[in-house]
């Protein structure tokens, strides 16, 4: 056995100004010797590049110190999937396993095998029964897998017990999703949100992983901490918890500062009464593709789960000249980790603030109704279920006539389109514009020709009822929002 490393890397007391630094979890957290720590940003490979790399054997799983956590990295690994089937039909269980496989592949792993066990509830000690544990161990030995992924959120003791018996790394669904989010986060805000979720997950499992409970010296021996440093005899878990809490506080503070910018933009749109439309839906349902079709935005489109983490807002214009915004939001998934929902709450609230939700569903998915239910559940957690919703089934170019009839029968108010081919997109756009809120104040005014800017504002933010050109100006009857109505005050007619 190699000797354990003893040197510790201290956390920075503040976030990097660019917020582009390495996240806590992942072996890229510690800069490579000789590299500039300020410039180091970890691996930024795109999905295709990640998949082309050879896997890294013998990845360590012992968690010696919170600063050395490799976050049970899934990329480039050979995995076996394990699921417990407690409710629903066999088809439901197979669909859940297929989704877990897609999640693992999105993380960059090679899936070798999958096992499903029918139980009334997961085993409290090992998630699966003792016999199934033995079977999984045999499959791992036969296939040469180095990781087992369980389709559920496991406790730290369940993870530890499974690793002790199977002899390879074991991760759960939450770790898997957090890993995918960490790979796909591009903006400073997205990276901070993912790291916050990772830390909150890690904090709840300190006792189960890296359980080195040896006492650490206080006073002068405590790394020169001096007054205000950690107390005498602090355990390693207490040290880790203190460091995590400090980092969480810093991340939350920085995210609040970032959210101020979003609130400013949102307030500006509200002042101008620009209607907002949020595109929501299950991950990889085609939300970004639909946004591109509707606006020509050129947003990244990738056939992968959680390709979009940062909300993208684009301007659109209705045929009558009214302007509105379309926002592409992060995709949802069944059993989305609670820590992620909390960390991304400010981003998800873009949906809760919208005037209309365009709920995009993958019509070619084996369980589109399950997608609808999962998305609506997350919308309920951010209090967005009362908003007007336009349900749109996408990817209909991949759906046969029988399936389309079944969907139309189950969801009679839904619309159908293919963002890839463009079929049905014009009808979706017309439905969006018909559902936009209408200005509530009617004005009758004679606007002088020198104030053509007022008429331009009506085109963008209101509706003309009538227009008549006269020698003295343009006589209009229009519906506008209250703020714009005030600008018409000098020109109002009885």
C-alpha positions in Angstrom: 0.0 0.0 0.0 1.5 3.4 -0.9 1.9 5.8 2.0 -0.8 8.3 2.4 -0.1 11.9 1.3 -0.1 14.3 4.3 0.3 17.8 2.8 -2.9 19.8 2.7 -3.8 22.5 0.2 -5.6 25.4 1.8 -8.7 26.9 0.2 -8.6 30.5 -1.0 -10.6 32.8 1.2 -12.2 34.4 -1.8 -13.5 33.5 -5.2 -11.4 34.1 -8.3 -12.5 37.4 -9.9 -13.5 35.7 -13.1 -15.2 32.8 -11.3 -13.6 30.6 -13.9 -11.5 28.7 -11.5 -11.6 24.9 -11.0 -14.6 23.6 -9.0 -14.1 21.9 -5.6 -15.1 18.5 -6.8 -13.0 16.8 -9.5 -9.3 16.0 -9.5 -8.7 19.2 -11.5 -9.4 21.1 -8.3 -5.7 21.2 -7.5 -3.6 22.9 -10.1 -0.9 20.8 -11.8 2.5 21.5 -10.4 4.2 24.1 -12.5 1.0 25.6 -13.9 -0.2 29.1 -13.1 -2.9 28.5 -10.5 -4.7 31.7 -11.5 -4.9 30.6 -15.1 -5.8 27.0 -14.5 -9.4 26.2 -15.4 -9.5 22.4 -15.5 -10.4 20.4 -18.6 -12.8 22.2 -20.9 -13.3 19.5 -23.5 -16.5 19.3 -25.5 -18.5 16.1 -25.4 -17.1 14.6 -28.6 -13.6 15.2 -27.4 -14.3 13.6 -24.0 -15.7 10.5 -25.6 -12.6 10.2 -27.8 -10.2 10.0 -24.9 -8.9 6.8 -23.4 -10.2 5.9 -19.9 -8.0 6.5 -17.0 -7.4 3.3 -15.0 -7.1 3.0 -11.2 -8.7 6.3 -10.2 -8.4 6.7 -6.5 -11.6 6.8 -4.4 -10.3 7.3 -0.9 -11.1 10.9 0.2 -8.1 11.9 2.3 -8.9 15.6 2.5 -11.7 17.8 1.3 -9.2 19.7 -0.9 -8.3 16.4 -2.6 -11.8 15.2 -3.3 -11.9 13.8 -6.8 -15.8 13.9 -6.7 -16.0 10.3 -7.8 -15.4 11.4 -11.4 -17.4 9.5 -14.0 -15.7 10.6 -17.2 -13.8 8.0 -19.2 -14.9 5.1 -17.0 -16.4 1.7 -17.7 -19.6 1.3 -15.7 -22.3 -1.2 -14.7 -25.8 0.2 -14.0 -28.0 -0.9 -11.1 -31.6 0.0 -10.5 -34.3 -0.9 -7.9 -37.8 -1.3 -9.4 -40.3 -0.5 -6.7 -43.4 0.8 -8.5 -44.8 1.0 -12.0 -44.7 -1.4 -14.9 -41.8 -3.4 -16.2 -41.7 -0.9 -19.2 -41.4 1.9 -16.7 -38.4 0.2 -15.1 -36.8 -0.4 -18.5 -37.4 3.3 -19.5 -35.7 4.4 -16.3 -32.7 2.2 -17.0 -32.5 3.5 -20.5 -32.4 7.0 -19.2 -29.7 6.1 -16.7 -27.7 4.7 -19.5 -28.1 7.9 -21.5 -27.0 10.0 -18.5 -23.9 7.8 -18.0 -23.0 8.1 -21.6 -23.5 11.9 -21.5 -21.0 11.9 -18.6 -18.5 10.2 -21.0 -18.8 6.7 -19.6 -19.0 3.4 -21.4 -21.9 1.3 -20.2 -21.1 -2.4 -20.0 -24.2 -3.9 -18.4 -27.3 -3.1 -16.4 -29.2 -4.9 -13.7 -32.7 -4.3 -12.3 -34.0 -5.7 -9.0 -37.7 -5.8 -8.1 -38.1 -4.9 -4.5 -40.8 -3.2 -2.3 -38.2 -0.7 -1.2 -34.4 -0.3 -1.5 -32.3 -2.1 1.1 -31.3 0.4 3.9 -27.8 -1.0 4.1 -26.8 -1.7 0.5 -29.6 -0.3 -1.7 -30.0 -3.8 -3.3 -30.3 -7.2 -1.6 -27.4 -9.3 -0.6 -27.9 -11.8 -3.4 -28.0 -8.9 -6.0 -24.8 -7.4 -4.5 -23.0 -10.7 -5.2 -24.4 -10.8 -8.7 -23.2 -7.2 -9.3 -19.7 -8.1 -8.0 -19.5 -11.0 -10.4 -20.6 -8.8 -13.3 -18.0 -6.2 -12.4 -15.3 -8.9 -12.3 -16.4 -10.4 -15.6 -16.6 -7.1 -17.5 -13.7 -5.3 -16.0 -15.9 -2.4 -14.9 -14.4 0.2 -12.6 -17.6 2.0 -11.5 -21.2 1.0 -10.5 -23.9 3.6 -10.9 -27.1 3.2 -8.8 -30.3 4.8 -10.1 -31.3 6.5 -6.8 -29.9 8.8 -4.1 -27.9 6.7 -1.8 -26.8 7.5 1.8 -23.2 7.7 2.6 -23.4 4.3 4.5 -25.0 2.6 1.5 -22.3 3.9 -0.8 -19.6 2.8 1.6 -21.1 -0.7 2.2 -21.5 -1.3 -1.6 -17.9 -0.3 -2.3 -16.7 -2.5 0.5 -18.5 -5.5 -1.0 -18.2 -4.9 -4.7 -14.6 -3.6 -4.5 -15.0 -0.8 -7.1 -16.2 2.8 -6.9 -20.0 3.2 -6.5 -21.9 6.4 -7.3 -25.6 7.4 -7.3 -27.8 9.2 -9.7 -27.3 12.5 -7.9 -23.5 12.3 -8.3 -24.0 11.4 -11.9 -26.2 14.4 -12.7 -24.0 16.8 -10.8 -21.0 15.5 -12.8 -22.8 16.2 -16.1 -23.7 19.7 -14.9 -20.1 20.3 -13.9 -18.9 19.3 -17.4 -21.4 21.5 -19.2 -21.3 24.6 -17.1 -19.7 27.4 -19.2 -20.5 30.7 -17.5 -19.2 31.9 -14.2 -22.7 31.8 -12.8 -23.3 28.2 -14.0 -20.0 27.0 -12.6 -20.7 28.6 -9.2 -24.2 27.1 -9.1 -22.9 23.6 -9.9 -20.1 23.9 -7.3 -22.7 25.1 -4.7 -24.8 22.0 -5.4 -21.8 19.7 -5.2 -20.8 21.2 -1.8 -24.2 20.9 -0.3 -24.4 17.3 -1.4 -20.9 16.6 0.0 -21.7 18.3 3.3 -24.5 15.9 4.0 -22.1 12.9 3.5 -19.0 13.9 5.4 -19.2 11.1 7.9 -19.6 8.4 5.3 -16.7 9.2 3.0 -13.2 9.8 4.0 -13.9 9.0 7.6 -10.6 9.9 9.0 -11.6 10.9 12.5 -8.1 11.5 14.0 -7.8 14.6 16.1 -5.9 17.6 14.7 -3.9 19.9 16.9 -5.1 23.4 17.7 -3.3 26.5 18.7 0.2 27.1 17.1 0.2 23.7 15.6 -3.0 24.5 13.6 -1.2 25.8 10.6 -0.5 29.2 12.3 -4.2 30.0 12.5 -3.7 31.8 15.8 -6.6 33.8 17.3 -9.9 32.8 15.6 -8.4 29.6 14.2 -9.9 26.2 14.7 -10.1 25.0 18.3 -8.0 22.4 19.9 -8.8 18.8 19.1 -11.0 19.5 16.0 -11.7 16.4 14.1 -11.1 16.1 10.4 -14.9 16.0 9.7 -15.3 19.2 11.6 -12.5 20.8 9.6 -14.0 19.7 6.4 -17.5 20.9 7.4 -16.1 24.3 8.4 -14.3 24.7 5.1 -17.4 23.6 3.1 -19.5 26.1 5.1 -17.1 28.9 4.3 -17.0 28.1 0.6 -20.8 27.8 0.5 -21.2 31.2 2.0 -18.8 32.7 -0.5 -20.6 31.1 -3.4 -24.0 32.2 -2.2 -22.7 35.8 -1.9 -21.3 35.8 -5.4 -24.5 34.3 -6.8 -26.6 37.0 -5.1 -24.4 39.6 -6.8 -24.8 37.9 -10.2 -28.6 37.7 -9.7 -28.7 41.5 -9.2 -27.7 41.9 -12.9 -30.4 39.5 -14.0 -33.0 41.4 -11.8 -31.9 44.7 -13.4 -32.5 43.3 -16.9 -35.8 41.8 -15.8 -37.0 45.1 -14.3 -36.1 46.9 -17.5 -38.3 44.5 -19.5 -41.0 44.9 -17.0 -40.9 48.7 -17.1 -41.3 48.5 -20.9 -44.0 45.8 -20.5 -42.2 43.5 -22.9 -44.0 40.1 -22.8 -41.7 37.2 -21.9 -41.9 33.6 -23.0 -39.9 30.9 -21.3 -39.2 27.6 -23.1 -39.1 24.8 -20.6 -39.0 21.1 -20.9 -37.2 17.8 -20.3 -33.5 17.7 -21.1 -32.7 17.1 -24.7 -36.3 17.7 -25.8 -35.2 20.2 -28.4 -35.7 23.5 -26.6 -32.6 25.2 -28.0 -33.5 23.9 -31.5 -36.9 25.4 -31.2 -35.5 28.7 -30.0 -33.2 28.8 -33.0 -36.2 28.1 -35.4 -38.3 30.8 -33.7 -35.6 33.5 -33.6 -32.6 32.5 -35.6 -30.6 32.9 -32.4 -27.8 30.5 -33.2 -27.9 28.9 -29.7 -25.7 25.8 -29.1 -27.6 22.7 -30.1 -26.1 19.4 -29.0 -27.7 15.9 -28.9 -26.8 15.5 -25.3 -28.5 15.8 -21.9 -28.1 19.2 -20.2 -26.3 20.8 -23.1 -27.9 24.1 -22.0 -27.3 25.2 -18.4 -27.2 29.0 -18.9 -30.5 30.7 -19.8 -30.4 32.4 -23.2 -32.9 35.2 -23.9 -33.6 36.4 -27.4 -35.8 39.1 -28.9 -38.7 38.2 -31.2 -41.2 40.2 -33.1 -44.8 39.4 -34.0 -46.3 40.1 -37.4 -48.1 43.1 -35.9 -44.8 44.6 -34.7 -45.1 43.7 -31.0 -41.8 42.7 -29.4 -41.4 39.9 -26.9 -38.6 37.8 -25.5 -38.0 34.1 -25.7 -35.8 32.4 -23.0 -34.3 29.0 -23.3 -33.9 27.5 -19.8 -32.0 24.5 -18.2 -33.6 21.2 -19.0 -35.3 19.1 -16.3 -35.1 15.4 -15.6 -36.8 12.9 -13.4 -35.7 13.1 -9.8 -33.6 16.2 -10.4 -31.4 16.6 -7.3 -32.9 19.0 -4.7 -29.5 20.6 -4.2 -29.4 21.4 -7.9 -32.9 23.0 -7.9 -31.9 25.1 -4.9 -28.5 26.2 -6.5 -30.2 27.0 -9.9 -33.3 28.6 -8.3 -32.4 32.1 -9.5 -31.9 30.7 -13.0 -35.1 28.6 -12.9 -37.1 31.6 -11.7 -36.7 33.1 -15.2 -39.5 30.6 -16.0 -41.6 31.6 -13.0 -41.4 35.3 -14.0 -42.6 34.6 -17.6 -45.9 35.6 -19.1 -46.1 32.2 -21.0 -44.5 28.8 -20.7 -43.8 26.9 -23.9 -43.4 23.4 -22.6 -41.4 21.3 -25.1 -41.7 17.5 -24.9 -39.7 14.9 -26.9 -42.5 13.2 -28.8 -40.2 10.4 -29.8 -39.3 9.5 -26.2 -40.7 6.1 -25.0 -42.5 7.9 -22.1 -43.5 11.4 -23.1 -46.2 11.5 -20.5 -43.5 10.9 -17.8 -41.5 13.8 -19.2 -44.6 16.1 -18.9 -45.1 15.0 -15.3 -41.5 15.4 -14.3 -41.3 18.9 -15.7 -44.5 20.0 -14.1 -43.2 18.7 -10.8 -40.1 20.9 -11.0 -42.3 23.9 -12.1 -44.3 23.3 -8.9 -41.2 23.6 -6.8 -40.5 27.0 -8.3 -44.2 28.1 -8.1 -44.7 28.3 -11.8 -47.6 25.9 -12.3 -50.2 28.7 -12.5 -48.7 30.3 -15.6 -50.3 29.9 -19.0 -48.7 26.9 -20.7 -48.4 25.9 -24.4 -47.6 22.2 -24.6 -45.5 21.4 -27.7 -44.4 17.9 -28.8 -41.2 18.2 -30.7 -39.3 15.7 -32.9 -42.5 14.6 -34.7 -40.4 13.7 -37.7 -39.3 10.7 -35.7 -42.8 9.7 -34.6 -45.2 7.3 -36.5 -48.8 8.1 -37.2 -50.2 5.8 -34.5 -48.0 7.4 -31.8 -49.1 10.9 -33.0 -52.8 9.9 -32.7 -52.2 8.6 -29.2 -50.4 11.8 -28.1 -53.2 13.9 -29.6 -55.8 11.9 -27.7 -53.9 12.1 -24.4 -53.1 15.8 -24.8 -55.9 17.4 -26.9 -54.6 21.0 -26.5 -51.0 20.2 -27.5 -49.3 21.3 -30.6 -46.9 19.2 -32.7 -43.7 20.2 -34.6 -40.2 19.3 -35.7 -37.6 21.9 -34.9 -35.2 20.0 -37.1 -37.3 20.0 -40.3 -39.3 23.2 -39.4 -42.7 21.4 -39.8 -45.3 22.9 -37.5 -43.0 25.6 -36.2 -45.0 28.5 -37.9 -48.1 27.2 -36.2 -46.3 27.1 -32.8 -45.1 30.7 -33.3 -48.6 31.9 -34.2 -49.9 30.2 -31.0 -47.3 31.9 -28.9 -48.1 35.3 -30.3 -51.8 34.7 -29.8 -51.2 33.9 -26.2 -49.1 36.9 -25.4 -50.8 39.3 -22.9 -52.4 42.4 -24.4 -51.9 45.9 -23.2 -54.6 47.1 -20.8 -54.9 50.9 -21.4 -56.7 52.3 -24.4 -55.6 55.8 -25.6 -57.2 58.1 -28.2 -54.8 60.7 -29.3 -53.7 63.0 -32.1 -50.0 62.5 -32.3 -48.0 65.3 -34.1 -45.7 64.1 -36.9 -42.8 65.3 -34.9 -43.5 62.5 -32.3 -43.2 59.5 -34.6 -41.2 57.9 -31.9 -44.4 57.4 -29.9 -46.0 55.4 -32.8 -42.8 53.3 -33.0 -43.2 52.4 -29.3 -46.8 51.4 -29.9 -45.6 49.1 -32.7 -43.2 47.5 -30.3 -45.0 47.4 -27.0 -48.7 48.0 -27.8 -51.4 47.4 -30.3 -53.0 49.8 -32.8 -56.8 49.7 -33.1 -57.1 52.4 -35.7 -54.8 54.9 -37.4 -55.8 58.0 -39.5 -53.4 60.5 -41.0 -54.6 64.1 -40.8 -53.0 67.5 -41.6 -52.2 68.0 -37.9 -50.8 64.5 -37.2 -51.8 60.9 -36.8 -55.1 60.2 -35.0 -54.8 56.8 -33.3 -56.7 54.5 -31.0 -54.3 52.2 -29.4 -53.9 49.8 -26.4 -50.7 50.3 -24.4 -49.3 49.6 -21.0 -49.7 52.3 -18.2 -46.1 53.6 -18.5 -46.5 54.3 -22.2 -50.0 55.7 -21.8 -48.5 58.6 -19.7 -46.4 59.7 -22.7 -49.6 60.2 -24.7 -51.1 62.6 -22.1 -50.3 65.9 -24.0 -52.0 64.6 -27.1 -55.1 62.9 -25.8 -58.5 63.7 -27.3 -61.8 63.6 -25.6 
